[in-house]
Amino acid sequence: MHSNMTSDSIMTRKVRPRSSPEFKVECALLVIDQGYSVREAAQAMGVGKSTLDKWVQKLKSERLGHVLPGQPLTDKQREIAS
């Protein structure tokens, strides 16, 4: 670190809010069950497109009985993981 840098000039890490599994499922269902595009649903729900795309893929996988890394989205998969 340079000696002339102040605490105000040091970049701080942005903390992202965590979304609940229920919110993730609600968002993913807009795409899977209601026919929204990922872009439309992401914009409507205030989340990033790539984030929603991951949630959609995860929910589809869980519905098929596959478990992906990370916190499960559905109640059934959370029970299995416990």
CYANA upper distance limits for C-alpha pairs under 8 A (distance plus 0.5 A):
  1 MET  CA      5 MET  CA      7.86
  5 MET  CA      9 SER  CA      6.64
  5 MET  CA     10 ILE  CA      7.58
  6 THR  CA     10 ILE  CA      7.23
 19 SER  CA     23 PHE  CA      6.73
 19 SER  CA     24 LYS  CA      7.13
 20 SER  CA     24 LYS  CA      6.88
 21 PRO  CA     25 VAL  CA      6.69
 21 PRO  CA     71 GLN  CA      8.40
 21 PRO  CA     72 PRO  CA      7.88
 21 PRO  CA     73 LEU  CA      5.36
 21 PRO  CA     74 THR  CA      7.69
 22 GLU  CA     26 GLU  CA      6.65
 22 GLU  CA     73 LEU  CA      7.54
 22 GLU  CA     74 THR  CA      8.29
 23 PHE  CA     27 CYS  CA      6.68
 24 LYS  CA     28 ALA  CA      6.62
 24 LYS  CA     52 LEU  CA      8.25
 24 LYS  CA     55 TRP  CA      6.76
 24 LYS  CA     73 LEU  CA      7.49
 25 VAL  CA     29 LEU  CA      6.46
 25 VAL  CA     55 TRP  CA      7.89
 25 VAL  CA     59 LEU  CA      7.56
 25 VAL  CA     73 LEU  CA      6.84
 25 VAL  CA     74 THR  CA      7.82
 26 GLU  CA     30 LEU  CA      7.20
 27 CYS  CA     31 VAL  CA      7.81
 27 CYS  CA     41 ALA  CA      7.27
 27 CYS  CA     42 ALA  CA      8.03
 27 CYS  CA     45 MET  CA      7.37
 27 CYS  CA     52 LEU  CA      7.62
 27 CYS  CA     55 TRP  CA      8.46
 28 ALA  CA     32 ILE  CA      6.70
 28 ALA  CA     52 LEU  CA      7.19
 28 ALA  CA     53 ASP  CA      8.49
 28 ALA  CA     55 TRP  CA      6.47
 28 ALA  CA     56 VAL  CA      5.25
 28 ALA  CA     59 LEU  CA      7.53
 29 LEU  CA     33 ASP  CA      5.68
 29 LEU  CA     34 GLN  CA      7.08
 29 LEU  CA     56 VAL  CA      8.15
 30 LEU  CA     34 GLN  CA      5.34
 30 LEU  CA     35 GLY  CA      6.95
 30 LEU  CA     36 TYR  CA      6.16
 30 LEU  CA     41 ALA  CA      6.79
 31 VAL  CA     35 GLY  CA      5.64
 31 VAL  CA     36 TYR  CA      5.10
 31 VAL  CA     37 SER  CA      6.28
 31 VAL  CA     38 VAL  CA      6.53
 31 VAL  CA     41 ALA  CA      7.19
 31 VAL  CA     56 VAL  CA      7.75
 32 ILE  CA     36 TYR  CA      8.18
 32 ILE  CA     56 VAL  CA      7.64
 36 TYR  CA     40 GLU  CA      6.58
 36 TYR  CA     41 ALA  CA      6.39
 37 SER  CA     41 ALA  CA      6.66
 38 VAL  CA     42 ALA  CA      6.40
 38 VAL  CA     49 LYS  CA      6.83
 38 VAL  CA     52 LEU  CA      7.18
 38 VAL  CA     53 ASP  CA      6.86
 39 ARG  CA     43 GLN  CA      6.64
 39 ARG  CA     49 LYS  CA      6.15
 40 GLU  CA     44 ALA  CA      6.64
 41 ALA  CA     45 MET  CA      6.54
 42 ALA  CA     46 GLY  CA      6.32
 42 ALA  CA     47 VAL  CA      5.50
 42 ALA  CA     48 GLY  CA      6.31
 42 ALA  CA     49 LYS  CA      5.84
 42 ALA  CA     52 LEU  CA      6.62
 43 GLN  CA     47 VAL  CA      6.97
 43 GLN  CA     48 GLY  CA      7.98
 43 GLN  CA     49 LYS  CA      8.17
 47 VAL  CA     51 THR  CA      7.33
 47 VAL  CA     52 LEU  CA      7.26
 48 GLY  CA     52 LEU  CA      6.75
 49 LYS  CA     53 ASP  CA      6.59
 50 SER  CA     54 LYS  CA      6.80
 51 THR  CA     55 TRP  CA      6.97
 52 LEU  CA     56 VAL  CA      6.63
 53 ASP  CA     57 GLN  CA      6.76
 54 LYS  CA     58 LYS  CA      6.57
 55 TRP  CA     59 LEU  CA      6.58
 56 VAL  CA     60 LYS  CA      6.66
 57 GLN  CA     61 SER  CA      6.66
 58 LYS  CA     62 GLU  CA      6.63
 58 LYS  CA     68 LEU  CA      7.25
 58 LYS  CA     73 LEU  CA      8.13
 59 LEU  CA     63 ARG  CA      6.61
 59 LEU  CA     73 LEU  CA      7.14
 59 LEU  CA     74 THR  CA      8.03
 60 LYS  CA     64 LEU  CA      7.06
 61 SER  CA     65 GLY  CA      6.97
 61 SER  CA     66 HIS  CA      5.67
 61 SER  CA     67 VAL  CA      7.42
 61 SER  CA     68 LEU  CA      7.99
 62 GLU  CA     66 HIS  CA      5.52
 62 GLU  CA     67 VAL  CA      6.39
 62 GLU  CA     68 LEU  CA      8.20
 62 GLU  CA     72 PRO  CA      8.32
 62 GLU  CA     73 LEU  CA      8.30
 62 GLU  CA     74 THR  CA      7.86
 62 GLU  CA     77 GLN  CA      7.51
 67 VAL  CA     72 PRO  CA      7.92
 67 VAL  CA     77 GLN  CA      7.97
 68 LEU  CA     72 PRO  CA      8.09
 71 GLN  CA     78 ARG  CA      8.04
 72 PRO  CA     77 GLN  CA      6.12
 72 PRO  CA     78 ARG  CA      5.92
 72 PRO  CA     81 ALA  CA      8.25
 73 LEU  CA     77 GLN  CA      7.51
 73 LEU  CA     78 ARG  CA      7.61
 74 THR  CA     78 ARG  CA      6.73
 75 ASP  CA     79 GLU  CA      6.67
 76 LYS  CA     80 ILE  CA      6.89
 77 GLN  CA     81 ALA  CA      6.64
 78 ARG  CA     82 SER  CA      6.78
